[in-house]
Amino acid sequence: MNPAIQWEMIAKERELLHEVADAVGALMEFWGFKRLMGRVWTLLYLRGEPLSAAELCEQLEISTGAASMTLAELEHWGVVRRSRKPGDRREYFEAEGDIWRMISRVLRERELLQIERALEVFERARTQLDRLGAPGERSRLQRIIERLDRLADLARLGRALLVALVQQGKADLAPLMRFAKRR
């Protein structure tokens, strides 16, 4: 193949990979992760082969410090793992290829934890609100408690849906629809 055409194809491939990595990075940022985490994981995932930190830096045009910190965070989440090539002292990194495993881990370790924390606050507040109030304030407090109970019901429903989704890979949305109709 003509070297100029080959170089052009490589440049176009790199441009397209950058575009996809940027899109995934933006999506990851929307979900509360760093954009660079999405970009690094995407490049590793799309390449489908282990890359060194230096190769990642060169291909994504990032500093070694940014690559090192990002790779450590991605390893923490279990979405990137280290490997070695025989006869090579460098460390290489490869992406977790099972996307559902990645998503379910995040749902389990992050979203479920947030729901549990919210439920603790709701229950503590409800207990304390039950003890408050002069006789004339009871009806006002009762309205607050009823709304708080509704928030807790929604959180419990969300927890149940997430648990089902993580454990079974599917969730019955009928309880959510019933909850929505209770408005």
QUIKAGI-V552503 format. One record per backbone hydrogen bond with DSSP energy under -0.5 kcal/mol. CO is the residue of the C=O (numbers start at 1). NH is the residue of the N-H. If there is no record, write none. Layout:
co: <CO;CO>
nh: <NH;NH>
This chain:
co: <2;3;4;5;6;7;8;9;10;11;12;13;14;15;16;17;18;19;20;21;22;23;24;25;26;27;28;29;34;34;35;36;37;38;39;40;41;42;43;44;51;52;53;54;55;56;57;57;63;64;65;66;67;68;69;70;71;72;73;74;74;75;79;81;83;85;90;91;92;93;94;97;98;99;100;101;102;103;104;105;106;106;107;110;111;112;113;114;115;116;117;118;119;120;121;122;123;124;125;126;127;128;128;129;134;134;135;137;138;139;140;141;142;143;144;145;146;147;148;149;150;151;152;153;154;155;156;157;158;159;160;161;162;163;164;164;164;165;171;173;174;175;176;177;178;179;180>
nh: <6;7;8;9;10;11;12;13;14;15;16;17;18;19;20;21;22;23;24;25;26;27;28;29;30;31;33;32;37;38;39;40;41;42;43;44;45;46;47;48;93;56;57;58;59;60;61;62;67;68;69;70;71;72;73;74;75;76;77;79;80;78;96;94;92;88;85;53;83;51;81;99;102;103;104;105;106;107;108;109;110;111;112;114;115;116;117;118;119;120;121;122;123;124;125;126;127;128;129;130;131;131;132;132;137;138;138;141;142;143;144;145;146;147;148;149;150;151;152;153;154;155;156;157;158;159;160;161;162;163;164;165;166;167;168;169;170;169;173;177;178;179;180;181;182;182;183>
